[in-house]
Amino acid sequence: MEGQISDSLSKQQCLKTKLTNELQNVQPPEMYAFDMQCIYRVPPVIRETNPKAYTPQIVSIGPLHKARDAGKEDIIFESMEELKVKYLKAFLNRTQIPMGTFVVTLQALEDKIRSCYAVRIKYNSDDFLKMILIDGCFIIELFLRLYRYNYWRGKDPVLLKDWMRMQIKSDLILLENQLPFFVLKQLYNLAGMNQEFPSFLHISFNCLKRVGCGTWCPTESPKHFTDLMRTSIISSSKFVLRKEEECKVIKHVYSAGQLREAGLKFKVSPNENECLLDLTYSSDGVLTMPILNIADDSEVFFRNIVAFEECHLSDDTNIITQYRKILDFLINTEKDVNVLVDKKIIVNWMGDANAVATMVNSLGSNIGMPRFNPVYFSLCNSLNDFYESPCNKYKAIFKHDYFNTPWKIASTVAAIVLLLLTLIQTICSINSLF
């Protein structure tokens, strides 16, 4: 009996020691710098809808995909890693600043950099800082060459190939493929580039901006390039949204096709540079929308911004997610796409209206219904009220049931003509009796 008690106490002591050792360097969750976190792994439930949209295709930046793809043999990624080192050499030659100066600067920032990632980074200090330095200097040198494109065009391997340049730009806005913006800005300013070139914020915006998606450079530094794309759109908007304003739920808005059948008019914004977010509804039944260019890379662009908002922001700041949901309401089928294309609101570079509808609908897969800011909430209610007005609703039902296709139009007209002829014949027959 005494032996059993002794064994039990020994096991308890062993477990206690193991747990004590394991908890020695662990802090409670509230002690971690959550306010610094801004670079996330896309949640699996969102990623599974289109993994490729969140995964770099030719260039990996930062620790998340280097850790994920460790040991993976990929000729393109390997060649890009070699190219990064060459760009580092070119950057050091450009600045004439000793590498040690950059290393010391990054060492002082290491804890702050690590705290920006929402997952634990397992690299040791030397490997982590080496990666940050190489990736950071690669990005800066690339942007400097893009800024003076005409000079470097015939001398740089990236600038010689349009497909490579465009794919790198696409990879650089992926949420999981980021360095903190302050690191890049610090390296840029330390090298004195802000004396010869524009600020790093402006040079980044000019290199990454998309047609029709943000025409103004934001005034404040973003968290990273994904956030830069988001804030460039918001900075271009005329909306003034206040955080204290309550956001509300909208469960349904009628589609573009239904609204048109009810008599709603769609109008493209007269200003070609107007922000995507600036949707307006007038009381005479006109919805005005800025031009939306949709190309093959639009899904990647919007998916990563929405994923960032889903991971990082609250209901009162997820404005791109709200805009995306309004598009999802308006577009259900290729018919709805064609309504907006006909009005020159959507410029369909994909060519296939059905592909656009599928893309827009898939952007919200496995993402919760957002709450809408007062501007969008009012707009959505106005659209629903317009459709549900009895006169407009019956007009829509009549058009949908009897004039929806050429065959329905023909059969409806034939039925009306037959009815009229029957009515005339009946009248004639009655008159003949008298």
SULTA-V46030 format. One record per pair of residues at least 4 apart in sequence whose C-alpha atoms are under 8 Angstrom apart, sorted by the first residue. I is the first residue (numbers start at 1). GAP is how many residues later the second one is. Records with the same first field share a line. If there is no record, write none. Layout:
I=GAP ; GAP
This chain:
1=4
2=4
3=4
4=4
5=4
6=4
7=4
8=4
9=4
10=4
11=4
12=4
13=4
14=4
15=4
16=4
17=4
18=4
19=4
20=4
22=4
23=4
27=4 ; 5
28=4
30=4
33=4 ; 82
34=81 ; 84
36=76 ; 79 ; 80
37=78 ; 79 ; 80 ; 81
38=78 ; 79 ; 80 ; 185 ; 274
39=77 ; 78 ; 79 ; 136 ; 137 ; 139 ; 141
40=77 ; 78 ; 79 ; 135 ; 136 ; 268 ; 271
41=23 ; 77 ; 78 ; 134 ; 135
42=4 ; 5 ; 12 ; 133 ; 134 ; 265 ; 269
43=4
44=4
45=4 ; 321
46=4 ; 261 ; 319 ; 320 ; 321
47=4 ; 7
49=313 ; 316 ; 317
50=4
51=4
52=4
53=246 ; 247 ; 250 ; 251
54=120 ; 121 ; 122 ; 246 ; 249 ; 250
55=10 ; 116 ; 119 ; 121 ; 122
56=4 ; 9 ; 115 ; 118 ; 121
57=110 ; 114
58=18 ; 19 ; 22 ; 109 ; 110 ; 113
59=18 ; 21 ; 22 ; 109 ; 112
60=5 ; 6 ; 17 ; 111 ; 117
61=4 ; 5 ; 74 ; 111 ; 116 ; 117 ; 118
62=4 ; 69 ; 70 ; 73 ; 115 ; 116 ; 117
63=4 ; 58 ; 65 ; 68
64=4 ; 112 ; 113
65=4 ; 111 ; 112
66=4
73=5
74=4
75=4
76=4
77=4
78=4
79=4
80=4
81=4
82=4
83=4
84=4 ; 50 ; 51 ; 54
85=4 ; 49 ; 53
86=4
87=4 ; 50 ; 51 ; 54 ; 55
88=4 ; 46 ; 49 ; 50 ; 53
89=4
90=4 ; 51
91=4 ; 46 ; 47 ; 50
92=4 ; 5 ; 6 ; 7
93=4
95=96 ; 97
97=4 ; 94
98=4
99=4
100=4
101=4
102=4 ; 31 ; 85 ; 88
103=4 ; 26 ; 30
104=4
105=4
106=4 ; 23 ; 27 ; 77
107=22
109=4
110=4 ; 15 ; 19
111=4
112=4
113=4 ; 67 ; 70
114=6 ; 7
116=64
117=4
123=4 ; 5
124=4
125=4
126=4
127=4
128=4
129=4
130=4
131=4
132=4 ; 47
133=4
134=4
135=4
136=4 ; 43 ; 47 ; 48 ; 51
137=4 ; 47 ; 50
138=4
139=4
140=4 ; 44 ; 48
141=4
142=4
143=4 ; 60 ; 61 ; 64
144=4 ; 59
145=4 ; 6 ; 7
146=6 ; 13 ; 61
147=56 ; 59 ; 60
148=4
149=4 ; 10
152=4 ; 7
153=6 ; 7
154=5 ; 6
155=4 ; 5
156=4
157=4
158=4 ; 6 ; 7
159=5 ; 6
161=4
162=4
163=4
164=4
165=4
166=4
167=4
168=4
169=4 ; 38 ; 39
170=4 ; 127 ; 130 ; 131
171=6
172=5 ; 6 ; 53 ; 54
173=4 ; 5 ; 52 ; 53 ; 56 ; 128 ; 131
174=4 ; 52 ; 126 ; 127 ; 130
175=51 ; 129 ; 130 ; 132 ; 133
178=46 ; 47 ; 48
179=4 ; 5 ; 45
180=4 ; 43 ; 44
181=4 ; 40 ; 41 ; 42 ; 43 ; 44
182=4 ; 39 ; 41
183=4
184=4 ; 16
185=4 ; 15 ; 16
186=4
187=4
188=4 ; 5 ; 6 ; 12
189=4 ; 5
192=4
193=4
194=4 ; 5 ; 6
197=6
198=4 ; 5
199=4
200=4
201=4 ; 16 ; 20
202=4 ; 15
203=4
204=4
205=4 ; 12 ; 23 ; 24 ; 27
208=21
209=4 ; 5 ; 6 ; 20
210=4
211=82
212=60 ; 61 ; 63 ; 64 ; 79 ; 80 ; 81
213=16 ; 19 ; 20 ; 62 ; 63
214=15 ; 18 ; 19 ; 20 ; 21 ; 22 ; 61 ; 62
215=17 ; 18 ; 21 ; 58 ; 60
216=16 ; 17 ; 19 ; 20
217=15 ; 18
218=10 ; 13 ; 14 ; 17
221=7
222=5 ; 6 ; 9
223=4 ; 5
224=4
225=4
226=4 ; 78 ; 79 ; 82
227=4 ; 78 ; 81
228=4
229=4 ; 76
230=4 ; 75 ; 90
231=4
232=4
233=4 ; 42 ; 43 ; 44
234=41 ; 43
236=38 ; 39
237=37 ; 38 ; 39 ; 40 ; 41
238=37 ; 40
239=39
241=4 ; 132
242=74
243=73 ; 74
245=71 ; 128 ; 129
246=70 ; 127 ; 128
247=68 ; 69 ; 124 ; 125 ; 126 ; 127 ; 130
248=123 ; 124 ; 125 ; 126 ; 129
249=120 ; 121 ; 122 ; 123 ; 128
250=121 ; 122 ; 127 ; 130
251=118
252=77
253=73 ; 76 ; 77 ; 127 ; 128 ; 130 ; 131
254=4 ; 5 ; 75 ; 76 ; 129 ; 130 ; 133
255=4 ; 74 ; 75 ; 76 ; 77 ; 81
256=4 ; 74 ; 75 ; 80 ; 81 ; 83 ; 84
257=4 ; 73 ; 78 ; 79 ; 82
258=4 ; 129 ; 138
259=4 ; 5 ; 124 ; 128 ; 137
260=4 ; 5 ; 6 ; 79 ; 136
261=134 ; 135 ; 136 ; 138 ; 139
262=124 ; 125 ; 130 ; 131 ; 132 ; 133 ; 134 ; 135
263=22 ; 129 ; 132 ; 133
264=21 ; 22 ; 23 ; 122 ; 123
265=20 ; 21 ; 22
266=20 ; 21 ; 22 ; 23 ; 74 ; 77
267=19 ; 20 ; 21 ; 22 ; 76 ; 78
268=20 ; 21 ; 22 ; 23 ; 75 ; 76 ; 77
269=5 ; 19 ; 20 ; 21 ; 22 ; 76
271=19
272=18 ; 19
274=4 ; 16 ; 17
275=15
276=13 ; 14 ; 15 ; 16
277=13 ; 43 ; 46
278=11 ; 12
279=8 ; 9 ; 10 ; 11
280=7 ; 8 ; 9 ; 99
281=4 ; 5 ; 6 ; 7 ; 98 ; 101 ; 102
282=4 ; 5
285=101
289=56
290=55
291=53 ; 54 ; 55 ; 56
292=53 ; 54 ; 55
293=53 ; 54 ; 55 ; 56
294=4 ; 52 ; 53 ; 54 ; 55 ; 56 ; 62
295=53 ; 54 ; 55
296=53 ; 54
297=4
298=4
299=4 ; 60 ; 61 ; 64
300=4
301=4
302=4 ; 61
303=4 ; 60
304=4
305=4 ; 15
306=4 ; 12 ; 14 ; 15
307=4
308=4 ; 5
309=4 ; 5 ; 8 ; 9 ; 11 ; 12
310=4 ; 8 ; 57
313=4 ; 5
314=4
315=55 ; 56 ; 57
316=55 ; 56 ; 57
318=4 ; 52
319=4 ; 54
320=4
321=4 ; 49
322=4 ; 48 ; 49 ; 50 ; 54
323=4
324=4 ; 36 ; 39 ; 40
325=4 ; 39 ; 44 ; 45
326=4
327=4 ; 33
328=4 ; 32 ; 33 ; 36
330=6
331=5 ; 6 ; 26 ; 29 ; 30
332=4 ; 25 ; 29
333=4 ; 21 ; 24 ; 25
334=4 ; 19 ; 20 ; 21 ; 22 ; 23
335=4 ; 18
336=4 ; 21
337=4 ; 9 ; 16 ; 17 ; 19 ; 20
338=4 ; 15
339=4
340=4 ; 5 ; 6
341=4 ; 5 ; 6 ; 7
348=4 ; 5 ; 8
350=5 ; 6
352=4
353=4
354=4
355=4
356=4
357=4
358=4
359=4
360=4
361=4
364=4
372=4 ; 5
373=4
374=4
375=4
376=4
377=4
378=4
379=4
380=4
381=4
382=4
383=4
384=4
385=4
386=6
387=5 ; 6
388=4 ; 5
389=4
390=4
391=4
392=4
393=4
394=4
395=4
396=4
397=4
398=4 ; 5
399=4 ; 5
400=4
401=7
402=6 ; 7 ; 10
403=5 ; 6 ; 9
404=4 ; 5
405=4
406=4
407=4
408=4
409=4
410=4
411=4
412=4
413=4
414=4
415=4
416=4
417=4
418=4
419=4
420=4
421=4
422=4
423=4
424=4
425=4
426=4
427=4
428=4
429=4
430=4
